[in-house]
């Protein structure tokens, strides 16, 4: 086509804005073909977005054109080129006022809503979108974080995560979280909502509780079984983790019941500790990406050191069992690592690493974890007691511990790259 055919001498309208919606079978060369044609018409690209779902392409391009552009020629040239590539295009003229309003919206706050489930279904998405809309959020970008699910896989073998990016500022963020929590209880899903910021993908330190977080048991309960006081200690542990009694008081009561236990049982207890689902994958990713990790536990450092060696954890802080003549005395050495101490240690580690608290992730399940969860930029209640789950800003109950990677913005595709040569 001659250059003169790309302009219209009779067109005196203001600069034109056009939306190109391209759909069809994905294949190499589609975007470059369209961009090459647009360049010949001196088009400016105002926005562009693309998604490929099951080999089907959806490509949107918002462009501006000079008033003299020959639109009929442009449309025909692009349509013919895309038809040859098994794609089709729809052109829509965008009023200047509409574009101006849209552009102004781009400076509004953004929130990231992450949906977690064994398998996501349409009901989950519909319910989430209704709540988001009712609280002033407009979802404009959706991304699947989890990998494809095999059709023959059982629900306990799968994990699904979808990330929704939304514009707007909720009138009451606490009310939004309560509404999402109601959905999680109704549908057996998890929903996290975070304000988008520079820190969301720039976390550097991840701090974990140990008992019932990294491992699927409370070590003190395991020791109590060895001492023959399992039921008594378990009852006190449950009350403490649920926030029904003071942690320090409960800790002293439980430790007293362990007095006289032979220290030789510690190795056997450590060897049988059941790791929580997803733990090994989680630490493989965190260590590969250079995150610093820490155990901040009201449990015991003997077992924290065992996990440190197994998982490659950088820092451990836990209670030291007092042992005399090969037996537990029923006490610990030094001050007890309680909720306040965990929070203080988290702050100390952030300062040591020279990072903001916004760059810290904290994960725990008990009432004594709430102080550190509230300090961290991303605090996650993991398979937590009801009090903790409702008090923490984020919670995960349906998936394994490696689901926290989704809340950090990582996808399965990202993590698969770690295994590449």
Number of C-alpha atoms within 10 A of each C-alpha: 8 6 8 10 14 18 19 15 12 10 13 11 9 11 12 18 23 20 19 20 17 21 20 19 16 19 13 8 11 19 14 10 14 18 17 13 16 18 11 12 21 14 20 15 16 14 11 12 11 13 15 13 9 9 11 14 18 17 19 18 20 21 19 18 19 18 18 18 23 19 18 12 16 17 15 11 15 19 19 13 16 21 12 9 17 13 20 17 19 12 14 12 12 15 11 13 9 10 15 10 10 11 12 9 12 11 10 12 15 20 21 22 24 24 24 28 24 20 16 15 10 8 10 20 13 11 13 20 17 11 16 22 14 13 18 16 22 18 18 9 12 15 13 16 22 20 14 12 15 9 6 7 9 11 11 10 11 16 19 21 25 19 23 22 20 23 20 19 16 18 12 10 14 11 12 19 18 13 16 22 19 12 18 22 10 10 12 13 22 22 25 20 21 19 16 16 13 10 17 18 13 14 20 22 25 22 27 23 27 27 26 19 24 24 17 14 16 18 20 21 22 20 22 21 16 16 16 14 16 18 12 15 24 18 12 20 22 16 15 20 22 20 17 13 15 15 24 16 11 19 21 14 17 24 19 15 20 25 16 16 20 18 17 10 13 16 12 9 14 17 10 9 19 12 16 17 17 15 17 17 14 19 19 15 19 20 15 12 12 10 16 20 25 23 28 30 26 25 24 20 19 15 21 26 19 14 20 17 10 11 17 17 21 14 15 20 20 24 23 19 20 16 18 11 9 12 17 19 20 18 21 17 10 10 10 20 22 23 22 15 21 26 22 14 18 27 19 12 19 20 12 9 12 10 15 16 20 20 19 28 24 29 30 30 29 28 26 27 30 25 20 29 30 16 18 24 19 25 25 29 27 28 20 24 16 15 16 26 23 15 14 21 19 24 25 25 19 18 22 19 22 19 25 21 16 20 27 17 15 16 20 15 12 13 17 11 9 12 9 6 4
